[in-house]
Amino acid sequence: MKTKQQKIIFTILIAYSALILYFMFLGFGRIGAIGNHEYQYYIIPTEIPLKFPTMSDLAYFQLWLFNFGNLAGFIPFGILIPMLYRCKFFRFISLFFLSILVLETLQMLTFLGSFDLMDAIVNTLGATIGFCAYKIGVRSKNSRRKLIVTGVSVVILSIGVIGFSELINKAFTKIEGPATALNEFGLNANEIMNDNLPSFEIDDEKIEPKINFFSTEGDTAKNFTYQLGGKDIILSLNYGIPDNVSDFNREIIISVNGEEVDVYSINSENRVGSSEVALDDVNELGITIEGNVRLWDVTFKEMKYW
């Protein structure tokens, strides 16, 4: 027969489980979105949505809190279940993870959420923190000390898991490097790269290139080619037709490894512009300018793993 303490713990576990189920299936406005009848699922993890909050996260604090709740909200299960049932870690965490996968599937099938493998992983990390903290605290001699040690262990382990998640995300997520002038990777005819870059006016605004300058003459087309050795980059460029040119309807064509990937059209209504484009695995970068188009301050940022 269960002791009085076990009955209390069991009641708490049932009540807390009901609360979590409410938030998983009914909370956060899910009932209002019942009209959705498309299965939503995310089975390829992109990153662990856990990190320490920063000032830049204040605008998205609700999202940060939601992600943190996916971890913290499942810590009690790692404490309450071992208090009721003697079980080894592998068996506990395996059954817990399978249970979360079932709930995630039900969320998708009932159109009250999506199946998100990353959510299931974070939930399981929360239960893991609770289980480990309980096993550390249970070694203490009295109940008060057990509670304190378990609580402190939860905090320390949570900080460790979030910190490790940040390291994992940085190790497997590419970030932008410093801007590099495109002309550093080769010199082409009609490409100017010195301290005397020409200035010109577009829409009565004086343009003064600071890094490089590309142009053609008349109706000719000119291609500029650069060997970048398979880099993943973000290409930035500025383009336009000067006021003293009346012939519009020209183009700038961007190609990667011989294949056209982007086209910028210049006409009387759109005679000046700037752009950033992400390009992957660039061995050969080609830029084709048609007509009296000016191209200036062309740079790229290489995407690298931290």
N, C-alpha and C positions, 0 to 999 in steps of 0.2 A: 504494500500500500504506500502511496506517496505520502511523504511527510508534508507538514503544513508549509514549510519553506518551498518545497518543490511545487506545490499547488499554486503558490503565489507567483513563482517564476513562470510556470506554465501559463497562468492567466495573463501575465505581462507579455509573454511571447505571442499569445493569440491576439491580444489587443494591438500590439505593435505590428504584427503581420497584417491585420485588417487595415491599419492606418496606411501602411506601405502599399497595399493593394488598392486602396482608395486613390492614392496619388498616382499610381501607375495606370489606372483605368478610368478614373473619373475626374481627377484633379487637373489643374492647369488648363481649364477650358476645353477638355477633351469632348465633353458632351456637346458643346456648341459646334464642334467640328464633325459631328456624326454624319453629315452629308457626304463626306469623302468616301468614295468607294474604289479606291486604288490601293493595292498592296504596296507598302513602302518598306524597303529593307536595305540595310547597309551591312554587307558581309565582308567587305575588304577594309580593315582598319587603316586609317591614314595617319592618325596620331593619337596619343593618349591625351584626352581633354582635361588634363590636370596640370596646374601651374600655380605658383604663388601670385597673388594679386599685385598689380602695379598701378601707378597713377593712370596709365593709359587704359586700364581695364575699367575705370570708374563709369565710363559711358556704356559699358556692357556688363555692369555688375550683376544684373539679373542672370545673364548667361553663365558668368563665372560661378555664381551661387548655385545654379542648377547643376553644373558639372561637379562642384564640390559636394553637393547633396547626394549625388549618385554614389559617392565614396562614403561620406560620413553616415548617410542614412542606413547603410547596411552593416556598419560596425557592430551594432547591438546583437545582430544574429550570431556573430562570431563569439559573443560572450554568453548569451542566453542558452543557446543550444548545447554547448559543452557543459553548462551547469546542470542541465537536465539529463543528458545522455552521454555516457562515456564513449568517446569516439576518437580515433586517430585522425591526424590532420588530413591525410590523403583521402580518406573515405569521406570526411566531412566536406572538404572543398570540392570534391568531384560531384557529390550529390547536390551541393548547393549550386554549383555552376550549371548542372543539368536542369535544376529547378528554375533558375533564372532564364535559361534558354527557352523553356516551356512557356514562361510568362511573357517573354518577348515575342514568341510566336503567337500567343493568344492576343497580344496587343495588335499585332498586324492583322490577324484574321478577323478581329472584331472592328477593325478600322478605328480603333481608339489610340493608335500610336503606330510606331514602326518597329520592325525587328532590327535592332542595332547591336551588332556583335561587340562594338567597343563599349557600349553601355553595360553589357553583360560582364565584360572583363573588369570594368571599373567597380561594378557592384561586388564582384567576387574579391577584388583587392580589398574592399571595405570589410568584408567578412573575414578575410585573412588577417587583417590588422586586429580585429576584435578577438579572433581565436588566439593569436600569438600573445596579445596583451593579457588575455585571461590566463593563459598557461604560465606567464611570467608572474602575474599577481597571485595566483592560487598557491604559490610556494610560500607566501608570507604566513605568519603564525596566527594572526588574529584578523577578524573580519574588517575592521577599520583600515588596517594596514593593507589588506588585500585590495580594498576599494581604491585606496590612494595609489598603490603601485600599478593597478590595472589602468586607472585614469591617466597617470603620467606616461605609462607605456603606450596608450592609445595616441596621445599627443606626439610623442617622439617617433613612433612608427609611422604616423600620418605624415609628419614632416619629411621623414625619410622616403616614403613612397612618392610624395609629390615632387620632391627634389630629384629622385631617380627618374621620374616620368619626364621632367624637364630635360634632363640629360639625354634620355632616349630620343625625345622629340628633336632636340638640336642635332643629335648625331645622325638622324635619318631624314632631316628636312633641309632642303637647300635654301640658302639665304643669299641676298644680293651682295656682291662684292663692290669695291669702289668703281666709279665711272672711269672708263678707259677710252681715249680717243681712238676712233677706228683707224685713222691713218698710221697709227703705230704698228699696224700689221701689214704694211705695204704702201707703196707709192705708185699712183696711177697718173696718166696724163690728164691734164685739166683739173687736177686736185692741188689745191693750194694749202700749205700748212706752214706759215711763217708768221712773223710779227706784223706783217703788212697786209693782213686780210682785207679785201675790198669791202666797203660799205655800200648800201643801196637802200632805196625806199620802197616800201610796200604799204599801200593805203595811207600814204603821207606820213608813215612812221619810219624813222631811220633804223635800219638793221645793221648792227656791227658784230659780225661773227668773232668769236673769241678763241675757238679751237681749230676749226678747219672749214673749208669752203669747197663746194663742188659745183660745176656748171658745164653747160654745153653751149654751142653757138648755133643760132638759127634753127633749122628743122632737123638737125642731126640728132642722133641718139648716142649716148655714151654709156658704156658699162664699166663699173668699178668692181673689181674682184678681190676678195681677201681670204686668206687661209687661216682659219681659227682653230684647227686641230680638234674638232669634235666637241667644242664647248657648248654648254647650255647658257644662253644669254638673254638679256632684255635689251633690245636695240632702241635707242632714242634718237630722234631726228627732227629737224625743223626744215620746212620747205615752203616755197612760194615763187611767184612771178613778180618781178619788179614793176613799178608804175610806168616805166618808159617802154614796156613791152606790151603790145596790143594783141598778140597772138596767144589765145588761151587754149583750153581743152588739151592739156598735156598730162602726162602721167609719170609717176615714179613707181618702179616695179622692184619688189624685194624677192629674191630667190635664195633658196637654201639647197645646197648640193645639186644644183642644176634644175630644181623644181620651183616654179613660181608659188609664193605663199601669201603675198599681200600686194595690193595695188592702191596707190593714192592718186586720186584724180584732182587736177587743178583746173578751175574754170573761172569765169568772170564773177560768179557768186561765191566761189571758194578759192581765192587766190593765195591764201596763206594758211599754214597749219603746222601742227606738231603732233608727234605720235610716239607711243611706246608699244613695242610688240615683243612677246616672249617667243623665242626660237630655240628649239631643242636639237642637240647633236649636230651642231653646225661645223662641218668641215670646210665648206666653201660658201662664203656669203657673197652674193651678187646684188649690186644696186644699179638699176638701169634708169637713166634720166632721159626723157624725151623732150626735145625743144628747149626753149629759153627758161628752163626751170632752175632755180637756185636751191641748193641744199647746203645747210651749214650746221656746225656744232653737232656733228654726228658722233655719238658715243655708245658704248655698250657696258653693261654690268654682267659679269660672269656669275652664274648661280653655282654656289659651292656648298658642300656639306660643312657644317660647323666642326 
